[in-house]
Amino acid sequence: ILRAIYNDEQAKLYKEILVDGSLTSAFNAGLIKARIIDDLYIHNSILLIEHDKIDFFIDPSEMTNKMFWEAAHTFITINRKLTENNLILKDSHPWNITFYKGKPVFFDFSSVGYSTEISSSWFNEFYTYFVIPIVLSHSKWHYLSNEYRRQHLTGFGLKLGEHSLIKKYLFRSFFRLSKFLKEPEVFFEKLYHWLLKYQPKQLNGDWDDYDQTHKTEYNKPATIKQKFVYDILKSEQPKRVADLA
C-alpha cells in the first residue's frame, strides 16, 4: 500500500522519524509499519511511503467488547511510545484501528504528528468513541456497548453522552484526566491505568450452560454429526481440537 505525501512539513517529519528509528517502539506496539520508497514517483508528491498490506478490515462495530478494549489498549500504548519523541496520533477515534493476524493495528500513518499537548477536541473525541462503549461493557451493559459502537456521526447514544450530568457522574474518573492535557506523557500514563480498571466484565454466554439433548457416550456416536466428528477424530488422532461452533 502506497501513501503519497504532498505537504512539505509532513514530508520533512516523516523522513526524519523513519530514518532515525524514532518509530521502532511504536511499530512494535501496533502502528502500521512504514518505509520510504525511493524508486517510484507519483506526480507532484514530495515523499512516497509504503505500508504493510492489511487484507481484511474489521470495523469497530464488528469487534467484540474485548477486542474493542484491546484496540483502545493498543491505541494508548502507541501514543505512549510516540510521546517519548513529542509525537502523537492526531485522530482519537477507533476507525483507524483494525485487527491483523489477531492483533490490533493502527493503519493511518499520516495521523502521526508533532504535539506538546493534548487538545480538547482530541480528548472529547476519545471520550465519545472510546470511553463510553468501554465503560458500558465494564458495567456489564454489553448489548448497549455493541449498539453504541454502531453509531458514528449521529445516534441517541452520542446525544446522551453529551449530557452534562452523565459526564459529571458516570464518566467522572475519565474527565479528571483533563488536567494533564498539557503533559502528554503523564496524560497517557494516567489514561493507560484508567483503561486497565475498565476491562469489560465477563458475562455468562448463551452457550455456556445449555441442555445438550443429543449427549451420548463418546464411543457410541448416534447422530450424523456425532458419527462424522467421531470418524475424523478416530482416523486423524489430533493432539488439539478447536471447537469453532
C-alpha positions, 0 to 999 in steps of 0.5 A: 500500500502506497501513501503519497505525501504532498505537504512539505512539513509532513514530508520533512517529519516523516523522513526524519522519524523513519530514518532515525528509528524514532518509530521502532517502539511504536511499530512494535506496539501496533502502528502500521509499519512504514518505509520510504520508497525511493524508486517510484514517483507519483506526480507532484508528491514530495515523499512516497511511503509504503505500508504493510498490506492489511487484507481484511478490515474489521470495523469497530462495530464488528469487534467484540467488547474485548477486542474493542478494549484491546484496540483502545489498549493498543491505541494508548500504548502507541501514543505512549511510545510516540510521546517519548519523541513529542509525537502523537496520533492526531485522530482519537477515534477507533476507525483507524484501528483494525485487527491483523493476524489477531492483533490490533493495528493502527493503519493511518500513518499520516495521523502521526504528528508533532504535539506538546499537548493534548487538545480538547477536541482530541480528548472529547473525541476519545471520550465519545468513541472510546470511553463510553462503549468501554465503560458500558461493557465494564458495567456489564451493559454489553448489548448497549456497548455493541449498539453504541459502537454502531453509531458514528456521526449521529445516534441517541447514544452520542446525544446522551453522552453529551449530557452534562450530568452523565459526564459529571457522574458516570464518566467522572474518573475519565474527565479528571484526566483533563488536567494533564492535557498539557503533559502528554506523557503523564496524560497517557500514563494516567489514561493507560491505568484508567483503561486497565480498571475498565476491562469489560466484565465477563458475562455468562454466554448463551452457550455456556450452560445449555441442555445438550439433548443429543449427549451420548457416550463418546464411543457410541456416536448416534447422530450424523454429526456425532458419527462424522466428528467421531470418524475424523477424530478416530482416523486423524488422532489430533493432539488439539481440537478447536471447537469453532461452533 
